[in-house]
Amino acid sequence: MAISRAQAGKQTKNAPASKGKKQAKVKKVMKEFKEGTLKSGGSGRKVKSRDQAIAIAMSEAGMKKKRKKNG
């Protein structure tokens, strides 16, 4: 059976994660930070900075942090 062009063009493997999944990942990482169990990648040290925890959460969720405009 032949595949139509519409079906052939669809990408199913690397589809972006939904917003809800990303938010859930950020929530999980921030909970780890609040409990004191969040550790940094290479060194394995505990994360003490809230900003660092946010950066780790956004990175794991595949999100970008919005920049603040100056002026």
C-alpha positions in Angstrom: 0.0 0.0 0.0 1.4 3.4 -1.0 2.0 6.2 1.5 0.5 9.6 0.7 2.7 12.7 0.6 1.1 14.1 3.7 2.0 11.0 5.7 5.5 10.8 4.2 6.3 14.4 5.3 5.3 13.9 8.9 8.0 13.6 11.5 7.1 11.4 14.4 10.5 10.6 16.0 11.9 14.0 17.0 8.7 15.8 17.6 9.0 18.6 20.2 7.8 17.9 23.7 4.5 19.5 24.7 4.4 22.5 27.0 2.9 20.5 29.8 5.8 18.0 29.7 8.3 20.8 29.8 6.6 22.5 32.7 6.4 19.2 34.6 10.2 18.7 34.1 10.9 22.2 35.4 8.6 21.6 38.4 10.4 18.4 39.2 13.8 19.9 39.1 12.8 22.9 41.2 11.3 20.5 43.8 14.6 18.7 44.0 16.3 22.1 44.5 14.0 23.0 47.3 14.5 19.6 49.0 18.3 20.1 48.7 18.8 17.0 46.5 19.6 18.8 43.2 23.2 18.2 42.1 25.1 19.8 39.2 26.2 17.7 36.3 29.9 17.2 36.1 31.1 17.8 39.7 28.0 16.3 41.5 28.0 19.2 44.0 24.7 20.4 45.5 23.2 23.4 43.7 22.8 26.3 46.2 21.8 29.1 43.8 18.2 29.4 42.7 19.3 30.9 39.4 21.5 27.9 38.7 18.6 25.6 39.5 16.4 27.5 37.0 19.2 27.2 34.4 19.4 23.4 35.0 15.7 23.0 34.8 15.3 25.0 31.6 18.2 23.1 30.0 16.8 19.6 30.9 13.3 20.7 29.7 14.7 21.9 26.4 13.6 25.5 26.9 15.2 28.9 26.5 15.3 31.6 29.1 13.7 34.8 27.9 16.0 37.8 28.0 15.1 41.0 29.7 15.1 44.1 27.5 17.3 46.9 28.7 15.8 50.4 28.6 
